[in-house]
Amino acid sequence: MVAEASRPPSVDKLARSLAHTGLPHPVLVDIARTAIADGDHESAQARAEAQQRVLLQPVINGTGVLLHTNLGRAPMAHTHTENFANLEFDLTTGARGSRQRPVGELLAKACGAEAAMVVNNGAAAVLLVLGALAAGRGVAVSRGELVEIGGGFRIPDVMNQSGARLVEVGTTNRTRLADFANAIDGAGGSGPAAGAPADNDVALVLQVHQSNYAIVGFTEAPTTAELATLAPPLVADIGSGLLDAACPWLDGGPPPWLKDEPAARQTLEAGADLVIFSGDKLLGGPQAGIIAGDAELVARCGRHPLARAVRPGGLVLAALQNLALTYLDRRGTDIAFWRMASYSVDELRERAESIVASASRSISATELDSTPGGGTLPGVEIPSFGLSMPGDHTDALRQHEPPIIARVVDDTTLIDLRTVDPADDQIIAAALDSAAALDSAAALGESSQ
Ligand SMILES: *Cc1c(COP(=O)(O)O)cnc(C)c1O
């Protein structure tokens, strides 16, 4: 009997038996072949399901991290039908148009810039700006801002790749305007500057937001307004993409935890010639990098050969156009990120309590702290509310359909409702209920042993 049951089926037959997973036949054939080769054809089903779960799919973010890098940063709606679009075609004149202009103009309007353009991500924006405006020349950056953002993005390395030369200024914790002036003028007032570059051809001053860390204690850094008094153009990589510190798209104005985050409009008003930011952080859109500010500098970036290599596709531009219109319409709560950011703790508590009322007894409503995430606002906590359940149920919740990503603290599973769309509350209630049912079944099993 045993020998009979374990005799391997044919690869084709096994692959066909997995058709219900929805994976294409050639993929199932690979899975079947490997399972049989491993002498474990009975695992084929589990292998197919595991393969299925690797595919990109919607998940419910119960972590309370608003911009979760592993979950795609900002949540975003997009719909697209199978149509042509006037991506590079001017409908008025019938001549060739620019894919950059319409979205660029809207984004520029939304942050008070003369012009703006879009590239694939923030890293590409920094690379393009340095390459287009400073290749073969110096770029002055404070030693306190030589950041690594994550995913291998390091300012000194990007500088190298762009062909610009890094001119380090000041120290890790204290950099003054005079340090910049010395680096730019060469001689300066502090005598023969040790380590000063041999030639002082500084094309740009680059200010980089310390997005994901803070230097505290005995610190000093020149403001944007001070750096703007220097001769070379000032580029500010603000990182997060907050368009305007006043958040005019929110009825209640900016949430208190947003304070101190640099915003594009105010950075330009303070005198930066260009700002650079990501599309999928506080902007709440698709992965993209935006370069905004002085029209002539933006145009020089657009003419550089790298611009073609990092240009965004129509899907991203359509999503960003929609987002820019939403900002200009001041419909902040139509942007998922700002909706999450704006829920009051009372609203979240009510949602938690109504889930608890409809779910198993082991679930309770609990105060939590959300975090902005996405390499922005380090150390900032946003008061929130959610659910807790004794034990670690993260595996079961991840296997749920749709997957629910929760976290565990002190052997308690926590789901923060700030990052959950209210439409998903009942899905969470049901998933926690079945996790609780599994738990009590297991407990019953143990007590009967
Ligand atoms: C996030 C960030 C980047 C990189 O942007 P991506 O869109 O992730 O490529 C660059 N600079 C700063 C200051 C950032 O915070």
The ligand as a MOL file (V3000), in Angstrom:
LIG
                    3D

  0  0  0     0  0            999 V3000
M  V30 BEGIN CTAB
M  V30 COUNTS 15 15 0 0 0
M  V30 BEGIN ATOM
M  V30 1 C 14.2060 58.3180 0.2470 0
M  V30 2 C 15.2640 59.2760 -0.0760 0
M  V30 3 C 15.9910 59.1740 -1.2690 0
M  V30 4 C 15.7620 58.0590 -2.2450 0
M  V30 5 O 14.5080 58.1520 -2.8320 0
M  V30 6 P 13.8790 56.8530 -3.5450 0
M  V30 7 O 12.6040 57.3580 -4.1090 0
M  V30 8 O 13.7100 55.8320 -2.4750 0
M  V30 9 O 14.8440 56.4240 -4.5850 0
M  V30 10 C 16.9610 60.1040 -1.5350 0
M  V30 11 N 17.2320 61.0830 -0.6560 0
M  V30 12 C 16.5680 61.2190 0.5090 0
M  V30 13 C 16.9270 62.3340 1.4260 0
M  V30 14 C 15.5550 60.3240 0.8360 0
M  V30 15 O 14.9040 60.4440 2.0060 0
M  V30 END ATOM
M  V30 BEGIN BOND
M  V30 1 1 1 2
M  V30 2 1 2 3
M  V30 3 2 2 14
M  V30 4 1 3 4
M  V30 5 2 3 10
M  V30 6 1 4 5
M  V30 7 1 5 6
M  V30 8 2 6 7
M  V30 9 1 6 8
M  V30 10 1 6 9
M  V30 11 1 10 11
M  V30 12 2 11 12
M  V30 13 1 12 13
M  V30 14 1 12 14
M  V30 15 1 14 15
M  V30 END BOND
M  V30 END CTAB
M  END
